[in-house]
Amino acid sequence: MAKMAASMVENGEDAFRKIFKLYRRRNPPPDLSDVIDFSKGGPSDKIVPAKLDLAAVSDVDAARVGLKPVKDWRACGLQGYPGFIFISNPFLLGSQPSWVRHCLKTYPQKPNVCNLDMHMSPSETQDIWGKSVHSLSRPPSGKSEPKTLLEKLRWVTLGYHYNWDTKTYSANHYTPFPADLHLLSLQITAACGFPGFNAEAGILNYYRSDSSLGIHVDESELDHSRPLLSFSFGQSAIFLLGGVCRQDPPIAMYMHSGDMMVMSGQSRLLYHAVPRILPAPQGLTALEKEGCAPASSLQDDSVVEPVSEEDWAVCSRYIQSSRVNVTVRQVLGPGQSFPETPSSQQRMDAGQTVGYHDGAAGGDSGKRKRSSSCDSADTVKT
């Protein structure tokens, strides 16, 4: 892999794009032996320990959002990527299902915005879960069936709603950020050395087995000194992390259900992509093994809630072939405000947004100027 990347750079080719296409290739399938698996430790010459602030988050506060005590987290960095932190599934057993249900049932609700709003009326997208639950509660028939709205979901935006057309946020396109997700993000970032993180915008991406995410950089936020937080549920993915330009060959790693990444400092503005979704290890995600068992020792003020068998039947059916990624970011720094822009740029143009989303080619989005959103569905191709 290293020799191939070096050859690409010498020939003036885009090393990142070539490696993206390699991992996305279906026939013949790529060699995955070089992909780092943090859950197994991986090669010691690439993986380095990451220092966490054990005193920043109490065990009680961690448990409140479904996380293990910080001292029990397995946090690592990568040699040559300062500011990049990878945390292997820090969730308490039984707490992931609650967050999955939020991603599928709660966060797609109005007033939040989703891709279906671009070509459907508000009444049609008012209750995506309710309109999908009957079909997804039944065992697969083996016959071809119309996709439910939940299966057509590709992205949801929270807080400051990202404008896929202008690649910007604006003050006049905002809805309250979910308090539970804000609290989860606050605890994770505090443990990683970023106290006072203010979760202001979120993007949820919904990946099917053939989805991918093109090469891009997250730079739409006005304050790049605050970290970018990303975590996923369901099936696994290959994540590529490159450098400050596309000539820098990326490093490949697995991202399994419950895993988290924090991109900060020198790693905050690096190119990255997701070329491939893969079945979870042993064909079962940690979620499927957990089922709808109640989260261990739930506190009275916990934001993690037990998941009913009926709800879990729908969630389980969905994640057996899909992956949900959540990215959370702070848009504004202390004292910052949005620049004055013409009102026409602050409106979401539904037609242009659909064209941008549907027209994005997996692995080719980086040809546009540095595009935005870590695991963002503007470049997801399905």
N, C-alpha and C positions, 0 to 999 in steps of 0.2 A: 504493500500500500504506500509506504513512504517513498519507494523508488518511483512508483507510478506518478505520485503527486509531484515529485521533483522534476520528472520528465515533462509534465504538463506546464510547470512554471517556466522551464527552459524554453519550451516551444511557444511561449506567450499565450497559452490557452488558460481558460478560467478553471483553476484547480478545484474550486469549490463545486462548480456546476458539474464537472466530470465525475467527482466522487458522489455527488447527489444522485446523478443518473445511474451510477454503478449500484448503489444501495437500493434504488427504486426498481431496478431491473427484475423482471419476473422470470424470464427464460433466456439463459440459465440463471438460477437464483445466485445471488452474490455470496462470497465467502464471508461469514460473519465472525471469524475467529479473532479478528482485531478489534471487535466492538467491546468496549469496556463495560463490565457488569459490576456496578458498585455493590450489589447485594452479595456478590461472591468475593469481594476484596479486589480482584483484578491485579494487573501487573504493578508492582510496587514502584517501578521507575516513573510511572505516570501519575499515580494517585498519592496525594499527600494528606496528612490529617488537617482538618479545619478546626480552628479554635472557636468555641462557643462561649457566650457569657452565661455561665451556669446560674449566676445570681439575678439575672435580668427577669426571669420568669419562674415563679414559684410552682411547685408540683401541683398545687390546687388550681392555679390559673391555667396551667397546661391541660389538666384533666377537664377543665370547664369547656374547652373547645375540642376535646377528644384526642389530645396528644399525650404521649408518654412523658415522664419527667425528662427535662433537657439532658440530664446526665446520662440518660440511656439512649440518646439519639446517636446514630452513626453518621457523622458529618465528615465529608471529605472535600478536598480541592483537587485541582489538576496542576501538575508542574507546567509553568509557563502561562498560566491563566489566573493571575492574581485577582481576587474579588469574586471568583466563581465558587459557589458552595453547593454541594450536592448532599441532600439528606435522604437516606434510604428509609422510606416508609416510617415516619415517626408516630403514626396514628396508633392509639390504643386498639386492641382487638375489639371488634364490634362497633367502632365509631365511623368507619368509612361509609357504611350503608346510609347513615343519616346525611352525610354530605352529598352522596350520590343522589339521594332523593331530592335534596335542595336543588341540585344542578338540573334535574329532569322535571321536577314538579313545581318548585317554587320560583327559581330565578327566571324562567321563561315567561312568567306572568307579567301582565301589564302593571305598572307603566314602563317596564323594561322593554328594550327593543330587540327584535330578532330578524333574521333574514327573511322569514315568511311575511313580515310586514311590508316588504318591498313590492309584493304582488298580490297580497290578500287584504281584505278589509279588516279593521280592528275587531269587529264582531267575530270574524272567522278565526282570529288568532287569540281570542280572549282566554280560552282555556285549552291549551295544547294538550296538557296531560289528560284532562277529562274527555277530550275527543279521541284520544288514542288508547285509553286504558282498556277498553273492551277487547279490541283486536289483540293487544299485546298480552292480555291475561290468558288467552287461549294458547294451548300448545301449537307449535307450527304444524300446518296441515300437509306440508310437502308440496302444495300447489302454489303457483304464482299468485300473490295477493297484492292489492294496492298498498303503497306505503302509507303509514299513519303520519300525522303531522309531526309527531315526535321523531320519527325516522327521517323526516325531511328537514329537521332542524340542523342548521350548520353553524350558526353563531348567535350569541346573545351578548348584548352590551349592558353594563351596569354603571351607575354614577354618572360621570361625564361620558356621554355616549360618543364613541369614536366614529368619525365620519369617514367612511371607506373611500369616498370620492376625493375629498380634499386632503385626506390623511391628517386631520386636525381634530382637536377638541375645542369646544366653545362654551362660554358661560351660559348661553341660553338653551343649551341642549343637555339638561341635567335632571336626573331624578335621584331621590335618596339612595345612597349606597347601603346594601344590606348590612345590618348591625352585626349579625353573626359572622359573616365573612370578614368584616372589618376587624373583629376581635381576633379571629384566627390569624389573620395577616399580621396584626400587631404583635402577637406572641412570637410568631416565627421570626419576624424581622428583628425584634428586640433580642432574641437569643443569638442572632447572627451579628449583633453589634450595631444595630440601627434603631435605637430607642425613639419613640415618638413618631413612627411611621404613620402617615395618614393615607389610608386606602381611599382613593378618590375615583378610580376608574377600574373596571374589570371587563375582561373579554373571555367568554366561554366558547370553546370550539368543540364541535361534536364530529368525531372522526368515524367513518366506516372503515371496513377492512382494506379498501382500496384507496383511501384518502392519503394525501401528502400535503406538506406545507412548504412553500417555496422559500428561497433564500432571501433573507431580509435582515434589517437592523431596526431596533426599537428606538426611535428618536423623536417621536411626536410629543412626548411629555416635555414640559417647559423646564423641569428641574431634573437633570441627569445625575445629580449627586445622591438621589434616593434610589434604592435598589428596585429591581424588577423581580417579582415573585411568581413562580410557576409550579403548579402541581397537577397531577392527573389521576384519573380513576378508570378502571376497566382493563382493556387490553393494553399490551406493551407497545412501545414505539422505539425507533432508532432516532436519536437526536444528534445532530451534527453541530459542533461549535467551532467556528473558524476564527479569523483575525479581523483586523480593521479594514482589510480589503479582500476582494474575492480571489486574489492570487494566492492568499494564504490557505494552504490545504487544511481542511477541518479534521477534528478528532471525533470519532463516533462513540456513542455510549447508549446503553439501554435506559429507558425510563419506564419503570413498572408501576403498577397501581399503588397509589399512596406516596410515591417518591416526590420530592420537592427539589427545586433549584432556585437559587438566589443569584442573580447577576448584578454585580455592583462594581464600583471603582473602575479599574481598567477593563473589566469584562462587561461593563454595562452596555457598551455600544459595539459589541462584536457581531459579526454576521453569524446567523444560525438558521437551521432548517430541520424539518422532519420528513425524510424521504419515504418512510415505510412504517406501517402498522403491523405488528406481529402478534400471534397468539401468546397469551401469558404463559409463563413457565409451567410445564406439566399439563398444559391445556386448561388450567384453572387459575383464575385470578384469586388473590387473597380475599377479595370480596365474595366470590362464590363459595369459598371455604367457610367464610364467616356466616353467610346466610343472614337471616334477620334476627340473630341472637341479640339481646339487649346489650348495649355498651356497658362494660364493666364499671361497677360502682358509680353510677351517674349521680351528680350533685344536684341539689335543688335548683341552682342557678345555671346549670349546664345548658349550652346551646345545642348539645347533641341530644337528639330525641330518639326513642325507640321507633323502629320501622315496622309497620304492620305486615303480616304475611301477604295481604292483598297488594300493598304497595311494593313489597320486595319482589313479588312475582313479576311485576312489570319492569322494575329496575334490573333484575337478574336477566330477564329475557333480552333487555337492551344491551347490557354490557357484555353479554356472551360473544358479541361480534363487534363491539364498538368501544371507543375511548373518548372520555371527556377530559378536556384540559381547561384549567382555570389560570388566567394570569391576572395579577393585581398590581397596580402601579399608582404611585403618587404623582399627580400631574403638575401641581404647583408647589414651589418652594415657599418658605416663610416670606410673607409680604409680597409675593408675586401675584399678578393678575393677568388675565388674558389680554392680548393686544387688540386694539380696535381693528375690526375687519368689516368689510362690506357685508350687509345682511344676506346677500345672495350666496356668499361663501359659507354662511352659518347654517343655511338650510340644507337638509339632506335631500338630494335629488334622487328620488327612488329609481327612476329609469337608469341614470348613470351608475348608481350603486349596483344594480343588478348586473349591468354590463361589465363592471369592473370585477365583480365576484365571479361571474360565470366565465369571464374571458381569461382569468388568470391561469397561466399554465404552470403546473407543478414543476418546481425546479427552475423556472425561467423568470420568476417575478423579480429577481434581483437585477434584471436588465433595466427596469425602471430605476429611477434614482433611489437611494436607500429607502426601501419601504418599511412600514411599521408593523408592530404588534408581535410580541413573542408568542408563538403558537397562535397566530391570528388567522381567522378564516378568510381574510381577503385573498390569501394565497393558497387556501386549501382547495385541492382539486379532487372531485369525487366522480 
